[in-house]
Amino acid sequence: MLVLIADAFHSSLPDRLRALNVEVTEDQARQAEAEVLLIRSRTQCTREYIDASPALKLIIRGGVGLDNVDRAYAEQKGIAVVSTPEASSIAVAELTMSLMLSAVNQLVVGHNGMAAGRWLKKELHRTELFGKTLGLIGLGRIGSEVAKRATAFGMRVFAFDAYVRKATSPSWSTSIRCDPTRT
């Protein structure tokens, strides 16, 4: 079995796959031979790309979403298509928290001032996330991870999710409120 890694993944991936006794390549010229295709968001698995891959049996999208894969056409050709939706949930939640911290502490303004040779300590009016209220729309994988971290920061979290009821909210989420019109 030949696995083609078409997009950038962690440098350890090829060796980890080889340990499973599969042949691995990053050589795009071998696309026609590949039975398994590993992609992220760069490679567009269009009808033309799929037709140029006659041995293909499986497309694995590392990450959330399959908008770069002509899923219907692939499945029509008997090619399974899967993604790894949980892979980036924590990373996205942590990025969300870091952006909120950056905003309340005016890090960009402070950085730009330092780059211009100005110390803006007195001009920057910062605040904390503690005690603030965060509203979330959606408590899926990412929303739940953001809520967990925001709660750890001492934030009040209010959320709307048409598919989650309060009774099924995670046990740590005492400050989570779901759609109040649903019972």
C-alpha positions as CSV (number, residue, x, y, z in Angstrom):
1,M,0.0,0.0,0.0
2,L,1.3,3.4,-1.0
3,V,0.4,6.4,1.2
4,L,0.9,9.8,-0.4
5,I,1.4,12.7,2.0
6,A,0.3,15.6,-0.2
7,D,0.3,18.5,2.3
8,A,2.5,19.5,5.3
9,F,2.2,17.4,8.4
10,H,4.4,16.9,11.4
11,S,7.9,15.7,10.3
12,S,7.5,12.5,12.4
13,L,4.5,11.3,10.4
14,P,6.3,9.5,7.5
15,D,8.3,7.4,10.0
16,R,5.3,6.7,12.2
17,L,3.4,5.4,9.1
18,R,6.4,3.3,7.9
19,A,6.4,1.6,11.4
20,L,3.0,0.3,10.3
21,N,4.6,-1.4,7.3
22,V,3.2,0.8,4.6
23,E,5.1,2.6,1.9
24,V,5.1,6.3,2.3
25,T,5.9,9.1,-0.1
26,E,5.7,12.8,-0.4
27,D,6.6,12.7,-4.1
28,Q,3.6,14.2,-5.9
29,A,4.7,12.5,-9.1
30,R,3.6,9.2,-7.6
31,Q,0.0,10.4,-7.2
32,A,-1.4,7.9,-9.7
33,E,0.0,5.0,-7.6
34,A,-1.3,6.1,-4.2
35,E,-4.0,4.1,-2.5
36,V,-4.2,6.5,0.5
37,L,-4.0,10.2,0.2
38,L,-3.2,12.4,3.3
39,I,-4.2,16.1,2.9
40,R,-4.8,19.2,4.9
41,S,-6.4,22.3,3.4
42,R,-3.9,23.1,0.6
43,T,-4.6,20.1,-1.7
44,Q,-7.9,20.5,-3.6
45,C,-9.3,17.0,-4.3
46,T,-11.4,18.0,-7.3
47,R,-12.9,15.6,-9.8
48,E,-9.8,16.1,-12.0
49,Y,-7.4,15.3,-9.1
50,I,-9.4,12.2,-8.2
51,D,-9.5,11.0,-11.8
52,A,-5.7,11.4,-11.9
53,S,-5.5,9.0,-8.9
54,P,-6.8,5.7,-10.3
55,A,-5.5,3.5,-7.4
56,L,-7.0,5.7,-4.7
57,K,-9.1,4.0,-2.1
58,L,-9.0,6.5,0.9
59,I,-8.7,10.2,1.3
60,I,-7.8,11.4,4.9
61,R,-8.2,15.1,5.6
62,G,-6.1,16.0,8.6
63,G,-8.3,18.6,10.3
64,V,-11.8,19.8,10.3
65,G,-14.0,20.1,7.3
66,L,-14.0,18.5,3.8
67,D,-14.7,21.6,1.7
68,N,-11.5,20.9,-0.4
69,V,-12.7,17.4,-1.3
70,D,-15.3,16.6,-3.9
71,R,-16.7,14.1,-1.5
72,A,-19.7,13.0,-3.6
73,Y,-17.5,12.3,-6.6
74,A,-14.9,10.4,-4.5
75,E,-17.6,8.3,-2.9
76,Q,-19.2,7.7,-6.4
77,K,-15.8,6.3,-7.4
78,G,-15.7,4.0,-4.3
79,I,-13.2,6.2,-2.5
80,A,-13.7,6.6,1.3
81,V,-13.3,10.1,2.6
82,V,-12.7,10.8,6.3
83,S,-11.4,13.7,8.4
84,T,-10.0,14.1,11.9
85,P,-12.4,16.7,13.4
86,E,-11.1,16.4,16.9
87,A,-7.5,16.8,16.0
88,S,-7.5,20.6,16.2
89,S,-10.1,21.4,18.8
90,I,-7.7,22.1,21.7
91,A,-5.3,24.1,19.5
92,V,-8.2,26.3,18.2
93,A,-9.6,26.7,21.8
94,E,-6.1,27.7,23.0
95,L,-5.7,30.1,20.1
96,T,-9.1,31.6,21.0
97,M,-8.0,32.2,24.6
98,S,-4.6,33.6,23.5
99,L,-6.4,36.1,21.2
100,M,-8.8,37.1,24.1
101,L,-5.8,37.6,26.4
102,S,-4.0,39.7,23.7
103,A,-7.1,41.9,23.2
104,V,-7.7,42.7,26.9
105,N,-4.0,43.3,27.4
106,Q,-3.5,45.3,24.2
107,L,-0.5,43.2,23.3
108,V,-0.5,44.3,19.6
109,V,-0.5,48.0,20.6
110,G,2.2,47.4,23.1
111,H,4.3,45.4,20.7
112,N,3.9,48.0,17.9
113,G,4.9,50.8,20.4
114,M,8.0,48.8,21.4
115,A,8.9,48.2,17.7
116,A,8.7,52.0,17.3
117,G,10.9,52.6,20.3
118,R,8.1,53.8,22.6
119,W,7.2,52.3,26.0
120,L,3.5,52.7,26.3
121,K,2.9,51.3,29.7
122,K,0.9,54.3,31.0
123,E,-1.1,54.6,27.8
124,L,-2.2,51.0,27.8
125,H,-5.4,50.4,29.8
126,R,-5.6,46.7,30.3
127,T,-8.1,44.5,32.1
128,E,-8.5,40.8,33.0
129,L,-10.6,38.0,31.6
130,F,-11.5,37.1,35.2
131,G,-15.1,38.1,36.0
132,K,-16.0,38.9,32.4
133,T,-18.8,37.2,30.5
134,L,-18.2,35.2,27.3
135,G,-21.0,34.4,24.9
136,L,-20.6,31.3,22.7
137,I,-22.7,30.2,19.8
138,G,-22.3,26.5,19.6
139,L,-21.0,24.0,22.2
140,G,-19.5,21.5,19.8
141,R,-15.9,20.2,20.1
142,I,-14.3,23.7,19.9
143,G,-17.0,25.6,21.8
144,S,-16.8,23.1,24.7
145,E,-13.1,23.4,24.8
146,V,-13.3,27.2,24.8
147,A,-15.9,27.1,27.5
148,K,-13.8,24.8,29.7
149,R,-10.8,27.2,29.4
150,A,-12.8,30.4,29.9
151,T,-14.4,28.9,33.1
152,A,-10.9,28.1,34.3
153,F,-10.1,31.8,33.9
154,G,-13.0,32.7,36.1
155,M,-15.2,33.9,33.3
156,R,-19.0,33.5,33.2
157,V,-19.9,31.6,30.1
158,F,-23.3,31.7,28.4
159,A,-23.8,29.6,25.3
160,F,-26.5,28.9,22.8
161,D,-26.6,25.5,21.1
162,A,-29.7,24.3,19.4
163,Y,-28.6,20.7,19.9
164,V,-27.4,20.7,23.5
165,R,-29.6,20.7,26.5
166,K,-28.5,21.9,29.9
167,A,-28.9,18.4,31.3
168,T,-26.5,17.0,28.8
169,S,-23.9,19.8,29.3
170,P,-20.5,18.6,30.6
171,S,-20.3,18.4,34.4
172,W,-17.6,21.1,34.7
173,S,-19.9,23.7,33.0
174,T,-21.9,25.1,35.9
175,S,-21.9,28.5,34.2
176,I,-23.0,27.2,30.8
177,R,-26.5,28.1,29.7
178,C,-28.0,26.5,26.6
179,D,-31.0,27.5,24.7
180,P,-33.6,28.4,27.4
181,T,-36.5,27.8,25.0
182,R,-35.7,24.1,24.8
183,T,-36.7,21.7,27.6
